[in-house]
Amino acid sequence: MTAKTKIILSMALAAVFFAGGLGIAAWQGALADGRGHIAAGDVCSNVPHRERAAEIFRSVLPENTSYSFAPLMKHGDDIFASGCDVYGGKLRDRQYLLNFYAHRTALGWTEARDGEVVHREYGVGLEPFEAGDKAWAGPRMAFVGTTCRKKVTTKPEMNRMVVTVIAQTPLEASDAKSTSVLKELAVDFARQVHRDAECEVPARLPEG
């Protein structure tokens, strides 16, 4: 074998190994760019049944390489608010996926519901269901209203509790499944909120 032939063979082998290395790197990159995992401990602590909630999120949230959760809790004599925002992707270009939010209101239930539907797509397909005093759900939003205090007080906003779970980005599921999932999350959250707010009136929510 001549020296020239050896050089050509060496260059060919180097090219093969280099291409193979690129292939492995690309394969590893593809794995790194897959769906991020959501563990029960990642879910906001004020969201109940965190293992079940994490399972739901893994099954219906839009695919992202990572997920993050931002909790909210304000509890005092004059105010109560509880929430959890769910995001997908890195901080710089993250996507707003899901929002849990509960607060007291003095509004009637229909008025409170309509006030939450600032963006029309959230109100598409809303249908009533049995939970609390009034409840509606559709593929983008579930709303549950419960009475929290026994009497009208000097602060009537303390008497009623509004709970919503909104898919800020459409879920990766059929409309029927999306509606069912949002109902489950909203009713569970409403049950937890009723306890956290130390409400005096029975929640009248399905057991769970």
N, C-alpha and C positions, 0 to 999 in steps of 0.2 A: 504494500500500500504506500503510495507516494505521500510526501509531506503535504502536497496540495489537497489530496483526497482526504487526509486526516483533518485538515483545517475545515473543509466543507462539511464533513460529518459532524465535527464538533459544533459548528455553527447551527446545523440542523437540529442536533440534540438540544442545544441551548434554547432554540426557538420553541421546541416542543415543551420543554420544562416551563418556559416563560408563559406560554399559552395555557398550560395546565394550571399554573399558579393563578393566572387571571380568572380561569374558570372557577377555581375553588373560592377565590375572593368574591366573585360575583354570586356564587351560591350562598356563601356565608352572609353576604349583604342582603340577599333575598330573604334569608331567614330573619335577619335583624329588622327588616322592614315589614315583617308580618304583623298580625294583630297582637297588640299588647295585652298582657294578662291583667285581670282584675281580681284581687283577693278580697275576702270579706273585710280584712283589716284596712283596706284602702277606702272603703265606703265611709261617708260621714257618720260620726258616732251618733248623731241625732236621727238617723234613718234606721228604723227597726229591721229586725230579721236580716242582718247584714249579709249572711251567707246566701240566703235566698235572693236578696237584692243583687248581689254580685253575680249570681247565676243568671238572673234576668238580664243584667247589663251585658254579660258576655254573649248572650244569645241574640239580642236585638239592637244594641248600639251600633252605629256605623263603624266600619273597620278603621282603626287608627293604630299607629305603632306604639302609642302610650295613652294612658288616661289619667286624669287628675280630678280631685274632688276638693271643693271649697265650702266649708260649713259656715252657717250663720246661726247665732242664737242670741236673742235679747229678751231678757225676762226681768220685769220689775213691776211695781205697783201700777204703773200707768201704761205699760207697753209690753207686748209679747210678739216676738217674731222668731220663726225658726225656718231654716232653709238649707239647701244643699245644691250647689252648681256642679255639673259634671261636664268636663272638657275632654276633647281628644286631640292628640298631637302635641308637638313641642310648644313652648311658651310663645315663641315669636309668631307662629302661624296656627295657633290652636283653634279648634272648632268648638263652638258652644253647642252641646248636645242635649242636655236635659236639665230641668230646673224643678226643684221641690221648693214650695214656699207656703208658709202659713202665717196669718196675722189676724188680729181682731178687726171687726168692722161694725159700724152702725147701720150699714146699708141693708136693704132687702136682698133676698137671695138672688133673684133674677138680675137686679141692678148690680150686685156684686159680681155675678158671673159675667155680665156684659162688660163691666169695667176691666176684667182680667183679659178679655179678648181684644186687646189693642190691635193686634195683627190679625186680620180676618182669617188667615189660613188656620189659626189655632181653633177657631170656632166651627170649622167645617165638620159636619156629621155629628154634632153633639146630640146625644139622646139621654133622657133621664134614666136613672137607675136607683135602686133602693140602697140608701146609705145616709145616715145622719138625718138632718131635717130636709135637705135638698141635695141632689147630686146629679151631675151630667158627665158624660164621657164621649169622646170621639177618638179618632186615630192620632190626634196631635195634643189633646189635653183632657185631663180628668179634673173635675171640680167637686169638692165635698164641703157642704156647709153644716156646722153643728152649733147648737146653743151652748154657751160656756158658763154664763152667770144666771142666777135665778131671777133677779129683779133688774128693772131699769134703774140705773144709778146716775150720779152726776157725770159719769163718764160712760155713755151708752156704747162707745166703741169697744168696751170690754165685754159686752154681752154675747157677741156672735164671733165665731171663728171660721175663717175661710181657708181652705186647703186646696192647693192646685199642684198638679204635676204636669209640666209642659214639655213636650218634645220640641226643643228649639230647632233641631234638625230632624227630619222624618226618620222614624225607626226603620231598620231593615227587616220588615215584617209586613204581612198583609194588614189591611185596615182592621179586620176583625181581631187579629192577634194583637195589634198595636193598642186597640181600644181595651182589650181584656187586660193587657199588661199594665197600662196606665191606671185602670180601675184598681187593680190589686195594689200597686204602689201607693196610690192616693189614699185608699182606705187604711192600709197599714200605717201610713204616715199620719193620717188624721187620728188614729187611735193613740199613737205615740204623743202627738201634739196635745191631745186632750188631757193626757196624764201630765206632760211637762208644764202645761199652763195651769194645772191644778183647778180644772173646771169643776163646777159644782153640780152641773146637770148631766145626767147620763148621756153618753155620746150617741146611743142608738145606732151603733155601727155593727156590721157583721162580725162575728167572732173570728179570731185568727191569731 
